[in-house]
């Protein structure tokens, strides 16, 4: 098991000095200041999230997102008044929750608008079950490249982009290969030549 190096202790400093150390400090000093920032603000962010979201998991997610937002803003120099770091964190909490709720409302509107299109798929009939041996035989009949595309798509759940990189081709070519391979499989399973 790898040992995690112990960061140097950060003497009690105000928020402005902590922000300056993150931005201007040496790497080990900046790491210690970032750890102190997380230690200092995580409990406050969590309480803010619990009060507004009423869910422990959502509050923990809020802590992570706000801390990342704050550190990225500090590193990029977007916090012009380091003495107002606590205000920035509070604002990030509010905006993160606003965006979360906006997304929830958008999903609810879309669900209400398109719910009729989301009717459950009918259960397959007993006669529609695929014979595993026949499927294996049909897969063996596919050219090796087509068989690889089908296996990477459905067995390893890879996207067309990932498969394209692996095979050294374009994502569009992967989609064409997959489409043709599935058509061949369908014909083979249906007993068509």
Secondary structure, DSSP 8 states (H G I E B T S, - for coil): --------------HHHHHHHHHHS-HHHHHHHHHHHHHHHHHHHHHHHHHHH--HHHHHHHHHHHHHHHHHHHHTT--S-GGGHHHHHHHHHHHHHHHHHHHHHHHHHHHHHHGGGG-------GGG---HHHHHHHHHHS-HHHHHHHIIIIIS---HHHHHHHHTS-HHHHHHHHHHHHHHHHHHHTT--
